[in-house]
Amino acid sequence: MYGENASPNTESPPSVPAPGALLADTSRGDRVGEFRGVAGPYWSLRPVGGGREWEVEPRYVRPALLMEQLRARTARLNARSRGEVL
């Protein structure tokens, strides 16, 4: 029969986080980004300090650790104090 040897996909897709949630992209060396929304099968993330959005598959995303969140927010505040446009 068709698909007889195929294993069913028992892994449920991760739930979509709230906009603005800080997430780590494990496919890019745990780069931290702010969740912006869903774009087809991908999630859009944006650097916390501003910058260009990137897309990532949800399976490569995890909630950012507290230390990663602190580092990202500190970088944003430092950029703002230098007068950079965010």
Contact map, one row per residue, 1 for C-alpha under 8 A:
11110000000000000000000000000000000000000000000000000000000000000000000000000000000000
11110000000000000000000000000000000000000000000000000000000000000000000000000000000000
11111100000000000000000000000000000000000000000000000000000000000000000000000000000000
11111100000000000000000000000000000000000000000000000000000000000000000000000000000000
00111110000000000000000000000000000000000000000000000000000000000000000000000000000000
00111111000000000000000000000000000000000000000000000000000000000000000000000000000000
00001111100000000000000000000000000000000000000000000000000000000000000000000000000000
00000111110000000000000000000000000000000000000000000000000000000000000000000000000000
00000011111100000000000000000000000000000000000000000000000000000000000000000000000000
00000001111100000000000000000000000000000000000000000000000000000000000000000000000000
00000000111110000000000000000000000000000000000000000000000000000000000000000000000000
00000000111111000000000000000000000000000000000000000000000000000000000000000000000000
00000000001111100000000000000000000000000000000000000000011000000000000000000000000000
00000000000111110000000000000000000000000000000000000000011000000000000000000000000000
00000000000011111000000000000000000000000000000000000000000000000000000000000000000000
00000000000001111100000000000000000000000000000000000000000000000000000000000000000000
00000000000000111110100000000000001000000000000000000000000000000000000000000000000000
00000000000000011111100000000000001000000000000000000000000000000000000000000000000000
00000000000000001111100000000000011110000000000000000000000000000000000000000000000000
00000000000000000111110000000000011100000000000000000000000000000000000000000000000000
00000000000000001111111000000000011000000000000000000000000000000000000000000000000000
00000000000000000001111100000001111000000000000000000000000000110000100000000000000000
00000000000000000000111110000001111000000000100000000000000011110000000000000000000000
00000000000000000000011111000111100000000000000000000000000011110000000000000000000000
00000000000000000000001111111111100000000000000000000001000111000000000000000000000000
00000000000000000000000111111110000000000000000000000000000111000000000000000000000000
00000000000000000000000011111100000000000000000000000001000100000000000000000000000000
00000000000000000000000011111110000000000000000000000000000000000000000000000000000000
00000000000000000000000011111110000000000000000000000000000000000000000000000000000000
00000000000000000000000111111111000000000000000000000000000000000000000000000000000000
00000000000000000000000111011111100000000000000000000000000000000000000000000000000000
00000000000000000000011110000111110000000000001100000000000000010001100100000000000000
00000000000000000000011110000011111000000000111100000000000000000000000000000000000000
00000000000000000011111000000001111100000000111100000000000000000000000000000000000000
00000000000000001111111000000000111110000011110000000000000000000000000000000000000000
00000000000000000011000000000000011111000011110000000000000000000000000000000000000000
00000000000000000010000000000000001111100011100000000000000000000000000000000000000000
00000000000000000000000000000000000111111111000000000000000000000000000000000000000000
00000000000000000000000000000000000011111111000000000010000000000000000000000000000000
00000000000000000000000000000000000001111110000000000000000000000000000000000000000000
00000000000000000000000000000000000001111110000000000000110000000000000000000000000000
00000000000000000000000000000000000001111111000000000011110000000000000000000000000000
00000000000000000000000000000000001111111111100000000011110000000000000000000000000000
00000000000000000000000000000000001111100111110000001111000000000000000000000000000000
00000000000000000000001000000000111110000011111000001111000000000000000000000000000000
00000000000000000000000000000000111100000001111101111100000000000000000000000000000000
00000000000000000000000000000001110000000000111111111000000000000000000000000000000000
00000000000000000000000000000001110000000000011111000000000000000000000110010000000000
00000000000000000000000000000000000000000000001111100000000000000000000110111010000001
00000000000000000000000000000000000000000000011111110000000000000000000000010000000001
00000000000000000000000000000000000000000000011011111000000000000000000000000000000001
00000000000000000000000000000000000000000000011001111100000000000000000000000000000000
00000000000000000000000000000000000000000001111000111110000000000000000000000000000000
00000000000000000000000000000000000000000001110000011111000000000000000000000000000000
00000000000000000000000000000000000000100111100000001111100000000000000000000000000000
00000000000000000000000010100000000000000111100000000111110110000000000000000000000000
00000000000000000000000000000000000000001110000000000011111110000000000000000000000000
00000000000011000000000000000000000000001110000000000001111110000000000000000000000000
00000000000011000000000000000000000000000000000000000000111110000000000000000000000000
00000000000000000000000011100000000000000000000000000001111111000000000000000000000000
00000000000000000000001111000000000000000000000000000001111111100000000000000000000000
00000000000000000000001111000000000000000000000000000000000111110000000000000000000000
00000000000000000000011100000000000000000000000000000000000011111000000000000000000000
00000000000000000000011100000001000000000000000000000000000001111101100000000000000000
00000000000000000000000000000000000000000000000000000000000000111111100000000000000000
00000000000000000000000000000000000000000000000000000000000000011111110000000000000000
00000000000000000000000000000000000000000000000000000000000000001111111000000000000000
00000000000000000000000000000001000000000000000000000000000000011111111100000000000000
00000000000000000000010000000001000000000000000000000000000000011111111110000000000000
00000000000000000000000000000000000000000000000000000000000000000111111111000000000000
00000000000000000000000000000000000000000000000000000000000000000011111111100000000000
00000000000000000000000000000001000000000000000110000000000000000001111111110000000000
00000000000000000000000000000000000000000000000110000000000000000000111111111000000000
00000000000000000000000000000000000000000000000000000000000000000000011111111100000000
00000000000000000000000000000000000000000000000010000000000000000000001111111110000000
00000000000000000000000000000000000000000000000111000000000000000000000111111111000000
00000000000000000000000000000000000000000000000010000000000000000000000011111111100000
00000000000000000000000000000000000000000000000000000000000000000000000001111111110000
00000000000000000000000000000000000000000000000010000000000000000000000000111111111101
00000000000000000000000000000000000000000000000000000000000000000000000000011111111111
00000000000000000000000000000000000000000000000000000000000000000000000000001111111100
00000000000000000000000000000000000000000000000000000000000000000000000000000111111100
00000000000000000000000000000000000000000000000000000000000000000000000000000011111110
00000000000000000000000000000000000000000000000000000000000000000000000000000011111111
00000000000000000000000000000000000000000000000000000000000000000000000000000001001111
00000000000000000000000000000000000000000000000011100000000000000000000000000011000111
